[in-house]
Amino acid sequence: MANTPQSKKRARQNERRYAVNKARRSRIRTFLRKVEEAISTGNQEAAAEALRLAQPELARGVTKGVLHKNTVARKMSRLSSRVKALAAA
């Protein structure tokens, strides 16, 4: 348990950051789920639109330190290739 004033303050800050990061991660997952659902329906226009809306959220997750940049790059690449494959099919 935190004893010194500084460690108590750090504990408070950590709780606040945890809540913010959790909300941000949840928001990102929601956008990703919408893309996945659009892909599963086979609607290329809806999937492309969902991906277009999800990309800034993913990028924001990187800048805020919630996700690693390579993780986001991999997710964007895989999703965009799946959306592109819908157009070909």
C-alpha positions as CSV (number, residue, x, y, z in Angstrom):
1,M,0.0,0.0,0.0
2,A,1.2,3.5,-0.7
3,N,2.7,5.3,2.3
4,T,4.5,8.4,1.1
5,P,2.6,11.4,-0.3
6,Q,4.2,10.9,-3.6
7,S,3.3,7.2,-3.8
8,K,-0.3,8.1,-2.9
9,K,-0.4,10.6,-5.6
10,R,1.0,8.1,-8.1
11,A,-1.7,5.6,-7.1
12,R,-4.4,8.2,-7.7
13,Q,-2.9,9.1,-11.1
14,N,-2.6,5.4,-12.1
15,E,-6.3,4.9,-11.3
16,R,-7.3,7.8,-13.5
17,R,-5.0,6.8,-16.4
18,Y,-6.3,3.2,-16.1
19,A,-9.9,4.4,-16.5
20,V,-9.0,6.6,-19.5
21,N,-7.0,3.9,-21.2
22,K,-9.7,1.3,-20.6
23,A,-12.3,3.5,-22.2
24,R,-10.1,4.3,-25.1
25,R,-9.3,0.6,-25.7
26,S,-13.0,-0.2,-25.5
27,R,-13.8,2.5,-28.1
28,I,-11.2,1.1,-30.4
29,R,-12.5,-2.5,-30.0
30,T,-16.0,-1.2,-30.9
31,F,-14.8,0.3,-34.1
32,L,-12.9,-2.9,-35.0
33,R,-16.0,-5.0,-34.2
34,K,-18.0,-2.8,-36.6
35,V,-15.5,-3.4,-39.4
36,E,-15.5,-7.2,-38.7
37,E,-19.3,-7.3,-38.8
38,A,-19.4,-5.3,-42.1
39,I,-16.9,-7.8,-43.6
40,S,-18.8,-10.8,-42.4
41,T,-22.0,-9.5,-44.1
42,G,-20.1,-9.2,-47.4
43,N,-21.1,-5.6,-47.9
44,Q,-18.0,-3.9,-49.4
45,E,-19.2,-0.4,-49.2
46,A,-20.2,-0.7,-45.5
47,A,-16.9,-2.4,-44.7
48,A,-14.9,0.3,-46.4
49,E,-16.8,3.0,-44.6
50,A,-16.3,1.2,-41.2
51,L,-12.6,0.8,-41.9
52,R,-12.4,4.5,-42.9
53,L,-13.9,5.4,-39.5
54,A,-11.8,2.9,-37.5
55,Q,-8.4,4.0,-38.9
56,P,-8.2,7.4,-37.0
57,E,-9.3,5.7,-33.8
58,L,-6.5,3.1,-34.1
59,A,-4.0,5.9,-34.9
60,R,-5.2,7.8,-31.9
61,G,-4.6,4.7,-29.7
62,V,-1.0,4.8,-30.9
63,T,-0.4,8.5,-30.1
64,K,-2.0,8.1,-26.7
65,G,0.1,5.1,-25.8
66,V,-2.7,2.6,-25.5
67,L,-1.5,0.4,-28.5
68,H,1.9,-0.2,-30.0
69,K,2.4,1.3,-33.5
70,N,3.3,-2.1,-35.1
71,T,0.2,-3.7,-33.7
72,V,-2.0,-1.0,-35.2
73,A,-0.1,-1.1,-38.5
74,R,-0.7,-4.9,-38.6
75,K,-4.4,-4.6,-37.8
76,M,-5.0,-1.8,-40.4
77,S,-3.1,-3.8,-43.0
78,R,-5.0,-7.0,-42.4
79,L,-8.4,-5.3,-42.3
80,S,-7.8,-3.3,-45.4
81,S,-6.7,-6.4,-47.3
82,R,-9.9,-8.2,-46.2
83,V,-12.0,-5.2,-47.3
84,K,-10.2,-5.1,-50.6
85,A,-10.8,-8.8,-51.1
86,L,-14.5,-8.2,-50.8
87,A,-14.4,-5.9,-53.8
88,A,-12.6,-8.6,-55.8
89,A,-15.2,-11.3,-54.9
